[in-house]
């Protein structure tokens, strides 16, 4: 593992370095997976809330995103990203991790847990936290639909200032306009404007469009580990109905809905998101870590 000025890098393959940062040194290990067109900086409001003597957080830039490598060859599929996350967890020597994924990252987290179970590696993932998770096929958001036309996508990203693209995207994602601060825009702009990102976004959308998720969806019932599903009540990107469906499909899941919140609860409502995560983790520890005994149910809107 190599070090960089902004964190460390894990060598997934000769042409792919995965950038990550760690916070804290506690006994509870949480691995965070960001969503589409984001980076590990999406957790900057949430991560500082976790007591460093209680938690160790691992924030990953997925392959092609943030400061991770953007190889021209190879795959950017969900299967590939799940393999990257799995390899990272194993390289760190972690077991019974809390795997937290947002949006597309939630879909990747589900796949990591499912594949671990199929390999008989049941101790790898102890708990799941899924935030506004992309778990089922749906109509792609407008920005992602535009990326399916590579010529238009490349032209638009070359001619339109990155700041304007970021602002427009955040307006679609956030419920509270006041949450779209200059600091947050700069946070996204720094990672979104990196060389090669247009190619990564286009190829990711292309591979998502070609993916038949039906087999994976049919296997959700095999993911029998405690899962907390957090959803923004006003999510316009992945509708709350999908959260309710996922809570029914996962055997040991509970759903918490946060009021007056859009697609990114960890940024719009970081304190409430942290409280829900910590309560869930502590309750599961009391039952016995990784025992898979979470009670199905729905927590009231917050």
BELGI-V288923 format. One record per residue. SS is DSSP state (helix for helix, strand for strand, loop for the rest). PHI is phi in degrees with one decimal (NA if undefined). NEAR is the number of other C-alpha atoms within 12 Angstrom. Layout:
ss=SS phi=PHI near=NEAR
ss=SS phi=PHI near=NEAR
This chain:
ss=loop phi=NA near=18
ss=strand phi=-97.9 near=16
ss=strand phi=-100.9 near=16
ss=strand phi=-128.5 near=16
ss=loop phi=-64.7 near=11
ss=loop phi=-105.6 near=18
ss=strand phi=157.8 near=25
ss=strand phi=-125.0 near=24
ss=strand phi=-128.4 near=32
ss=strand phi=-107.3 near=35
ss=strand phi=-83.5 near=24
ss=strand phi=-77.5 near=29
ss=strand phi=-155.6 near=22
ss=loop phi=-56.5 near=12
ss=loop phi=-108.6 near=17
ss=strand phi=-135.4 near=29
ss=strand phi=-101.8 near=32
ss=strand phi=-100.5 near=42
ss=strand phi=-82.3 near=38
ss=strand phi=-151.7 near=41
ss=strand phi=-130.0 near=34
ss=strand phi=-119.6 near=32
ss=strand phi=-132.7 near=30
ss=loop phi=81.6 near=22
ss=loop phi=-146.7 near=17
ss=loop phi=-82.9 near=17
ss=loop phi=-77.4 near=20
ss=strand phi=-93.1 near=32
ss=strand phi=-101.3 near=37
ss=strand phi=-122.2 near=41
ss=strand phi=-106.4 near=47
ss=strand phi=-106.5 near=45
ss=strand phi=-120.2 near=50
ss=loop phi=-77.4 near=43
ss=loop phi=-95.0 near=42
ss=loop phi=-65.6 near=47
ss=loop phi=58.0 near=41
ss=loop phi=-125.5 near=43
ss=loop phi=-156.2 near=39
ss=helix phi=-61.6 near=42
ss=helix phi=-67.1 near=41
ss=helix phi=-62.7 near=41
ss=helix phi=-94.6 near=43
ss=loop phi=-62.5 near=27
ss=loop phi=-84.0 near=25
ss=loop phi=-89.4 near=31
ss=helix phi=-55.4 near=33
ss=helix phi=-65.4 near=21
ss=helix phi=-77.7 near=26
ss=loop phi=-81.7 near=33
ss=loop phi=-58.0 near=21
ss=loop phi=-66.0 near=20
ss=loop phi=-86.0 near=16
ss=loop phi=-109.1 near=19
ss=strand phi=-128.1 near=27
ss=strand phi=-116.9 near=28
ss=strand phi=-103.6 near=38
ss=strand phi=-119.0 near=42
ss=strand phi=-104.8 near=41
ss=strand phi=-109.0 near=45
ss=loop phi=-89.2 near=45
ss=loop phi=-59.4 near=50
ss=loop phi=-53.5 near=52
ss=loop phi=90.7 near=42
ss=loop phi=-112.3 near=43
ss=loop phi=56.1 near=42
ss=loop phi=-101.8 near=36
ss=loop phi=-77.6 near=39
ss=loop phi=-61.6 near=31
ss=loop phi=-125.4 near=31
ss=loop phi=-61.9 near=24
ss=loop phi=-72.9 near=19
ss=loop phi=-102.4 near=16
ss=loop phi=97.5 near=21
ss=loop phi=-109.0 near=27
ss=loop phi=-123.6 near=35
ss=loop phi=-73.9 near=33
ss=helix phi=-62.3 near=38
ss=helix phi=-61.6 near=31
ss=helix phi=-66.1 near=26
ss=helix phi=-65.3 near=39
ss=helix phi=-64.9 near=34
ss=helix phi=-65.9 near=28
ss=helix phi=-62.3 near=35
ss=helix phi=-63.3 near=47
ss=helix phi=-61.0 near=37
ss=helix phi=-63.5 near=23
ss=helix phi=-62.9 near=37
ss=helix phi=-59.0 near=37
ss=helix phi=-67.7 near=23
ss=helix phi=-64.3 near=18
ss=loop phi=-81.0 near=24
ss=loop phi=71.2 near=14
ss=loop phi=-92.8 near=26
ss=loop phi=-139.1 near=27
ss=loop phi=53.9 near=33
ss=strand phi=-74.0 near=39
ss=strand phi=-89.7 near=43
ss=strand phi=-102.6 near=47
ss=strand phi=-112.9 near=48
ss=strand phi=-132.2 near=50
ss=strand phi=-109.8 near=42
ss=loop phi=55.5 near=42
ss=helix phi=-58.2 near=41
ss=helix phi=-62.6 near=44
ss=helix phi=-67.9 near=41
ss=helix phi=-62.1 near=42
ss=helix phi=-65.7 near=44
ss=helix phi=-60.3 near=48
ss=helix phi=-59.8 near=52
ss=helix phi=-68.3 near=40
ss=helix phi=-59.4 near=44
ss=helix phi=-64.7 near=47
ss=helix phi=-64.2 near=34
ss=helix phi=-66.5 near=28
ss=helix phi=-62.2 near=30
ss=helix phi=-64.9 near=23
ss=helix phi=-66.8 near=19
ss=loop phi=-83.2 near=13
ss=loop phi=81.2 near=13
ss=loop phi=-96.2 near=18
ss=loop phi=-68.3 near=25
ss=loop phi=-86.8 near=26
ss=loop phi=-69.3 near=38
ss=strand phi=-109.3 near=41
ss=strand phi=-92.8 near=41
ss=strand phi=-150.5 near=47
ss=strand phi=-119.3 near=50
ss=strand phi=-125.4 near=48
ss=strand phi=-118.1 near=52
ss=strand phi=-104.6 near=57
ss=loop phi=43.0 near=49
ss=loop phi=-77.3 near=48
ss=loop phi=-84.0 near=42
ss=loop phi=-112.6 near=40
ss=loop phi=-136.5 near=33
ss=loop phi=-60.5 near=22
ss=loop phi=-157.6 near=18
ss=loop phi=-67.7 near=16
ss=loop phi=-67.1 near=23
ss=loop phi=-57.9 near=23
ss=helix phi=-55.0 near=18
ss=helix phi=-59.8 near=28
ss=helix phi=-72.3 near=28
ss=helix phi=-65.0 near=21
ss=helix phi=-63.6 near=22
ss=loop phi=-70.0 near=31
ss=loop phi=-75.6 near=27
ss=loop phi=-110.1 near=21
ss=helix phi=-53.8 near=23
ss=helix phi=-63.6 near=15
ss=helix phi=-66.2 near=19
ss=helix phi=-63.4 near=27
ss=helix phi=-64.7 near=22
ss=helix phi=-64.2 near=16
ss=helix phi=-63.2 near=19
ss=helix phi=-72.7 near=29
ss=helix phi=-82.5 near=20
ss=helix phi=-97.0 near=13
ss=loop phi=-87.5 near=17
ss=loop phi=-55.6 near=16
ss=helix phi=-56.5 near=26
ss=helix phi=-59.1 near=25
ss=helix phi=-68.0 near=20
ss=helix phi=-62.5 near=25
ss=helix phi=-62.2 near=32
ss=helix phi=-59.1 near=27
ss=helix phi=-64.1 near=21
ss=helix phi=-67.0 near=30
ss=helix phi=-65.7 near=36
ss=helix phi=-62.5 near=25
ss=helix phi=-75.9 near=24
ss=helix phi=-92.4 near=36
ss=loop phi=-90.7 near=32
ss=loop phi=-85.3 near=28
ss=loop phi=-98.0 near=24
ss=helix phi=-58.5 near=20
ss=helix phi=-65.4 near=16
ss=helix phi=-77.0 near=26
ss=loop phi=-87.7 near=27
ss=loop phi=-88.1 near=19
ss=helix phi=-61.5 near=16
ss=helix phi=-63.2 near=19
ss=helix phi=-69.4 near=27
ss=helix phi=-60.4 near=28
ss=helix phi=-64.3 near=22
ss=helix phi=-58.7 near=28
ss=helix phi=-73.2 near=34
ss=helix phi=-61.6 near=29
ss=helix phi=-61.0 near=25
ss=helix phi=-86.0 near=30
ss=helix phi=-70.8 near=38
ss=loop phi=-91.9 near=31
ss=loop phi=-76.1 near=26
ss=loop phi=-60.5 near=23
ss=loop phi=92.2 near=25
ss=helix phi=-67.1 near=35
ss=helix phi=-60.3 near=34
ss=helix phi=-61.6 near=33
ss=helix phi=-64.0 near=38
ss=helix phi=-63.0 near=40
ss=helix phi=-62.6 near=33
ss=helix phi=-69.8 near=33
ss=helix phi=-63.9 near=36
ss=helix phi=-63.6 near=32
ss=helix phi=-60.8 near=24
ss=helix phi=-71.2 near=24
ss=helix phi=-63.2 near=33
ss=helix phi=-65.5 near=22
ss=helix phi=-89.2 near=15
ss=loop phi=-80.0 near=19
ss=loop phi=-95.2 near=16
ss=loop phi=-87.0 near=25
ss=helix phi=-60.1 near=12
ss=helix phi=-64.0 near=14
ss=helix phi=-65.8 near=27
ss=helix phi=-59.7 near=24
ss=helix phi=-64.0 near=17
ss=loop phi=-97.8 near=23
ss=helix phi=-55.8 near=34
ss=helix phi=-63.2 near=23
ss=helix phi=-84.4 near=26
ss=loop phi=-86.9 near=34
ss=loop phi=-97.0 near=33
ss=loop phi=-123.3 near=40
ss=strand phi=-57.2 near=44
ss=strand phi=-136.2 near=51
ss=strand phi=-108.2 near=48
ss=strand phi=-107.7 near=49
ss=strand phi=-110.8 near=52
ss=strand phi=-138.2 near=51
ss=strand phi=-78.2 near=45
ss=loop phi=-58.9 near=34
ss=loop phi=-109.3 near=27
ss=loop phi=-64.5 near=35
ss=loop phi=-99.9 near=27
ss=loop phi=-90.3 near=36
ss=loop phi=-123.8 near=38
ss=loop phi=-64.4 near=32
ss=helix phi=-56.5 near=32
ss=helix phi=-59.9 near=25
ss=helix phi=-70.8 near=31
ss=helix phi=-64.9 near=37
ss=helix phi=-65.1 near=31
ss=helix phi=-64.4 near=28
ss=helix phi=-64.5 near=42
ss=helix phi=-63.0 near=39
ss=helix phi=-80.6 near=22
ss=helix phi=-79.9 near=29
ss=loop phi=-89.3 near=36
ss=loop phi=-62.3 near=25
ss=loop phi=-124.4 near=33
ss=strand phi=-117.1 near=37
ss=strand phi=-133.0 near=38
ss=strand phi=-115.9 near=43
ss=strand phi=-122.7 near=37
ss=strand phi=-107.0 near=38
ss=strand phi=-101.1 near=37
ss=loop phi=-72.9 near=24
ss=loop phi=50.9 near=23
ss=loop phi=-149.9 near=36
ss=loop phi=-94.0 near=36
ss=loop phi=-78.3 near=43
ss=loop phi=-119.7 near=47
ss=helix phi=-61.3 near=45
ss=helix phi=-69.5 near=42
ss=helix phi=-106.0 near=35
ss=helix phi=-77.9 near=37
ss=loop phi=-132.9 near=33
ss=helix phi=-62.9 near=28
ss=helix phi=-65.1 near=22
ss=helix phi=-66.5 near=28
ss=helix phi=-61.9 near=39
ss=helix phi=-62.0 near=30
ss=helix phi=-60.2 near=23
ss=helix phi=-65.0 near=35
ss=helix phi=-64.3 near=38
ss=helix phi=-66.1 near=26
ss=helix phi=-60.4 near=19
ss=helix phi=-62.4 near=31
ss=helix phi=-62.7 near=35
ss=helix phi=-67.9 near=22
ss=helix phi=-63.5 near=23
ss=helix phi=-69.7 near=31
ss=helix phi=-65.2 near=23
ss=helix phi=-63.9 near=15
ss=helix phi=-79.3 near=16
ss=loop phi=114.4 near=18
ss=loop phi=-56.0 near=28
ss=loop phi=71.4 near=30
ss=loop phi=-75.8 near=23
ss=loop phi=68.8 near=30
ss=loop phi=-114.8 near=23
ss=loop phi=-63.5 near=33
ss=loop phi=-88.2 near=25
ss=loop phi=-65.5 near=25
ss=strand phi=168.5 near=24
ss=strand phi=-127.6 near=26
ss=strand phi=-81.3 near=22
ss=loop phi=-65.4 near=15
ss=loop phi=-57.4 near=19
ss=loop phi=-97.0 near=22
